[in-house]
Amino acid sequence: MNIIDALRRNELAHGLNDSEIEDLGKIFHSKHARKDEVIIREGDPSSELYIISKGRVGVLIYSSSQPGEKEKITTLRDNDIFGEFSMIDGTSRSATVVTDEDSDLIFVDYLDFHRYLEEKEHVGFIVMRNIAKILTAKLRMMNFEVRNTII
């Protein structure tokens, strides 16, 4: 799995040139996850942001209608990002992410990520702007879904 190629295809690195992407790639790691592997668990401390290089994962949250049960709220696929909330606020995980199939992931640790972005202010600005766009798109989609359930 090539970390640089995964970053080039991803919205997180949109607007970065090749040398900036290659430099950013040095703080990322790769991971192969088997089907049904829990990548992050709701409520756990957070420390990584993940990009799906290839594969599919389900995002689950604890059910409000059936205590102790989880509900799948979405499926993420190639090039999607998860764990980005933690890169902003560093709080515990808001959902559980489980692989729906064997998947290749790249990830970066919270502290490594923030140190890098502080050292490389220009890259930091672009990457954090991209994270804001990603979060805004997810929030807009959620707003449309909620609106459609109310009607």
C-alpha positions in Angstrom: 0.0 0.0 0.0 1.4 3.3 -1.0 0.8 6.1 1.5 1.7 8.9 -0.9 -0.7 7.6 -3.6 -3.5 7.4 -1.0 -2.9 11.0 0.1 -2.8 12.2 -3.5 -6.3 10.8 -4.1 -7.6 12.1 -0.8 -9.4 15.4 -0.1 -7.3 15.9 3.0 -4.3 16.8 0.8 -6.2 18.8 -1.8 -4.2 21.9 -2.7 -0.8 20.5 -1.7 2.0 20.1 -4.2 3.8 16.8 -4.7 6.7 17.6 -2.3 4.3 18.7 0.4 2.3 15.5 0.0 5.5 13.4 0.2 6.6 15.3 3.3 3.1 14.9 4.9 3.2 11.2 4.0 6.2 10.6 6.3 4.0 10.9 9.4 1.4 8.5 8.2 1.4 4.7 8.7 -0.4 1.9 6.9 -2.6 -0.9 8.2 -4.4 -3.8 6.7 -7.6 -4.7 8.5 -9.6 -7.9 8.1 -13.3 -8.0 7.7 -15.2 -7.3 11.0 -12.2 -5.8 12.6 -13.0 -2.9 15.0 -10.8 0.0 14.1 -12.1 2.5 16.7 -14.7 2.1 19.4 -17.2 4.7 20.6 -16.2 6.2 23.9 -12.5 5.2 23.7 -9.8 7.9 23.8 -9.0 9.2 20.4 -5.6 9.5 18.8 -5.7 8.8 15.1 -7.2 10.0 11.9 -7.8 7.3 9.2 -8.1 7.3 5.4 -9.5 4.3 3.6 -7.0 3.5 0.9 -9.1 0.6 -0.3 -12.1 -1.1 1.3 -15.3 -0.4 3.2 -16.2 0.3 6.8 -19.4 0.7 8.8 -19.9 3.6 11.3 -22.0 2.6 14.2 -23.4 4.4 17.2 -25.1 3.2 20.4 -28.9 3.1 19.8 -31.1 5.5 21.7 -34.1 3.3 21.2 -32.5 0.0 22.1 -30.0 0.4 25.0 -26.8 -1.6 24.5 -27.4 -2.1 20.8 -25.6 -0.3 18.0 -27.1 1.2 14.8 -25.2 1.6 11.6 -25.4 5.2 10.5 -23.2 5.1 7.4 -20.8 3.2 5.2 -17.4 4.7 4.2 -15.5 3.6 1.2 -12.2 4.2 -0.7 -10.7 7.7 0.0 -13.2 8.5 2.8 -11.8 9.8 6.2 -12.8 8.9 9.7 -11.5 10.0 13.1 -11.3 13.6 11.9 -13.3 14.8 14.9 -10.5 13.8 17.2 -8.0 15.8 15.1 -10.0 18.9 16.0 -11.0 18.5 19.6 -9.0 15.5 20.9 -12.0 14.1 22.8 -13.2 10.5 22.9 -14.6 8.6 19.9 -18.1 9.5 18.9 -18.7 6.3 17.0 -17.5 2.7 16.4 -15.9 1.9 13.1 -15.8 -1.7 11.9 -14.6 -3.1 8.6 -17.3 -4.5 6.3 -14.6 -6.2 4.2 -10.8 -6.5 4.2 -9.5 -2.9 4.0 -6.3 -1.0 3.6 -6.0 2.1 5.8 -3.5 4.8 6.3 -3.5 6.7 9.6 -1.7 9.4 11.5 -1.4 9.9 15.2 -2.9 13.1 16.8 0.4 14.3 18.4 2.5 13.7 15.3 -0.2 15.3 13.1 -0.4 18.5 15.2 3.4 18.8 15.6 3.8 18.5 11.9 1.1 21.1 11.1 2.6 23.5 13.6 6.0 23.2 12.0 4.6 23.5 8.5 2.1 26.4 8.9 1.3 26.7 5.2 0.5 22.9 4.9 -1.3 23.1 8.3 -3.6 25.8 7.1 -4.5 23.9 3.9 -5.0 20.5 5.7 -7.1 22.1 8.4 -9.2 23.9 5.8 -9.7 20.6 4.0 -10.8 18.9 7.3 -13.3 21.8 7.8 -14.7 21.2 4.3 -14.9 17.4 4.9 -16.8 18.0 8.2 -19.1 20.6 6.7 -20.0 18.2 3.9 -20.8 15.5 6.4 -22.9 17.8 8.5 -24.8 19.1 5.5 -25.6 15.5 4.5 -26.7 14.7 8.0 -29.0 17.8 8.0 -30.6 16.6 4.8 -31.1 13.1 6.2 -32.7 14.5 9.4 -34.9 16.8 7.4 -36.1 13.9 5.2 -37.1 11.8 8.3 -39.1 14.7 9.7 -41.2 15.4 6.6 
